[in-house]
């Protein structure tokens, strides 16, 4: 059974052309999927639709038990607890420590302090940053900041992790470390959707590839190639 299902999804913006056009696809629990395509093709729009940052214009989207066409406003925060999102620019809170940044994602949903303390320690251990718990973001390297962002996205145990260009600001060696971390997370059962322009990552770490061009899904391949010039 599909965890994510899109049926003939179109997204139009006011006074603009369609950012997505008639996209149909499904993703099963536990898959690792790359979303590739030229800049402006519609990759980021697709991601925003999945966590209901924006509504569809036409078509239907289901994520787990949620029908995003029918979801009520008060249910959107509950949907987002089942989806972890990692951004290229990390979006860490500068005046909070690593521990506090990750814990904040649990505090906002009312988890108990004792549970937060244990869970954050466990997740920092998973991403290899337990020794940096008291550091602030400006004391970390780019790779370390991305690991904190991944930890924060995972701490509420989401079914899906969406990563938008997670290696975009990182050098090849650190990108490789982040990919190995994401694959380890995927092996534990988390479904991963990763939008990327990194051809080396896609061609080296083989997974399913969805290619979007001019708002259309033009390719869907198991263990596919990146397929574009850098």
N, C-alpha and C positions, 0 to 999 in steps of 0.2 A: 504493500500500500504506500502511496506517495505521501511524503511529509510536506512537500511543497508542490502546489499544482497551479499552473497558469493556463487559462483557456482563452485564446483569442484576445489577448490583452493589448489595448491601445491606450497610450497616454498622450494627450495634447495639452499644450500650454497656451494661455491666451495670446493671441496675435503671433503665434508661432506655428511651425510645422510639427508633426507628430514626433515625439521623442522615442516612442515605441509604437510599432505597428503590427497588430495581429500576431502577437507572440504566444505560442503554445509550447509548454514544456512541463516536465515533472522531475522531481528529485526525490529519491528514496532516502529513508533514514540510514545514516552511516556513510553516505557518499561523500567524496571530495571532488568538487567541481570548480574548474576555472571558468571565468567569464572574460573573454578577450574581445578585442576589436579596436578600431581607430578611436582617437580622442573625439568626443562628441557623438559617438555611435549610439549611446543610450544605456551604457553599463551602469552608471551611477543612478540614473532614473529607475532602472530595474531594482536596484538595491533599496532605494528610498520607498518604492512601492511595497516591498516585502515586509518592512517594519512599520508600515503605515504612516510614514512621514508625509506621504501624499496619497490621495485616492486615485483609482483608475478612472479613465474616461469611459472606456468600454471594456467588456470582458469580465472575467472572474479570477480571483486569486484566493487560494486556501493555503494556510500555513498551520500545520497540525490540526487542532480542533477548531481553528478560527476561520470563518468566512469573512474575508476583508471587505467584501461588498456590503455585508450586513452588520459589521462590528459596531457596537455603540462606543461613544467617546470614552466612557468610563472603563471600557474593557481594553482600550489600547495599551495602558501601562501593564496589564496582565499579559497581553500578547508579547510585549517587549521583554518581559522577564524570561520568555522562552527563546529569545533571540539575542545573542551577544554580538555587538558590532565593534569592529576595530577599524580606526581611521588612519590614513597616511600620516596625518599631523598629530597623532597620539591623543590630543585633547585632554591632557592631564591637568589636574588642578595644581598650579605652581606653589601655593602656600601650604599644601598638604604633603606629608611624607608618602613614600611608596606604600607603606601599610595603610595609611589613612585614605589614599586614593582608591585602593582596592576595597577597603572596608566601606567606603561611602556608598558604593553600589548596593551593599546589603542594608546599610542604615536607612536608606530612603524607602525601603520596602518593609521596615519595621522588624528586622531580625533581632534576636536577643544578643546582647554583648558577648556572652560566653561562647555562643555558637559562631559569631562573627570572628572572634579571636582565633578559634581553632581553624575555621574554614580558610581565612586569609593566610594563616601560616602554611596550611597545606597547599594552597594554590601558588603561593610564592615559592615554595619548595619545588613544585612541578615546573615552574618556568625558570628555575635556577637563580632566584633573587632573594632568598631568605636572608642572606647576609647584607642586603641593601634595604631592609625594611624601614630603617630610620632615616634614609637618605631622601633628599628632595629632588624633584625632577631635574633642576639645573645642575645637579651633581652627578647625573647619569649620562652615559653615552646614548647615541640615537638608538642603538640596538637594545640597550637596557630599557629605555623609555618605551620602545615598542613591546617589550616583554611585559612591562607593567600594564600597558593598554590591553594586551591579550589576557593577562591575569584578571583585570577588572571585568572584561567581557565574559570570562568563564566562571566568575566566583558564584554566580547564582545558578550554576549548573544548567545552562541553556541547552535545548535540543539542537539548535543551529548556531553556528558561528559564521558571521558575515565579515569578511576582511576586504576592505576597499584599499587596494594598492599597499599592502602591509610591508612590502620591501622597497617601496618607491623612493625613500630617502636614504637607503642603506647601501653600503658597499657590498660587493659580491660575497665576501667571506661571512659578513653578518647576515646577509640575505639567506645564505645557506643554513645558518643556525636557526633563523626564524622558520624556514621551511621544515626543518627537521622537528622543531617544536610543534608546528601545526600538524604534521603527519602523526606525531605521537598522540596528540589530542584526538585526532580523527580515529586512530586505532582504538581509543577508549570508547568510541561510539558516537562522538559528536559529529554531526553533519557540518561540512565546511563548504561555503561558497566564497570564492576568492576572485575579485576583479583585479586584473593585473595587465601591465604592459611589459613585464619582465619575461622576454622570450627564453632566456637561459633557464630560468626556474621552470617554466612550462615544459620545455623540451627535455629537461633533466629529470624532473620529478613527475613522472607520467600519471595523469589522472584524466577524468572526463573533461572535455573542452566544449564550451558553448561559445560560439562566435556571433557577435552582434555587429551588423553594419547598417548604417542609415536607419536605425530603429527596428530592423528585422533580424530574426534569428536565421542565420544563413548556414550554420554548421553545428552539428552535435555529434561528437566523436568520442568513443571510449579510448583512453590513452592517446589523445590527439596531439598534434603539433601546434605551436603558437600560430604560425602561418602568415605573419606580417613582417615587413622590414622594420627594424628599430629606427 
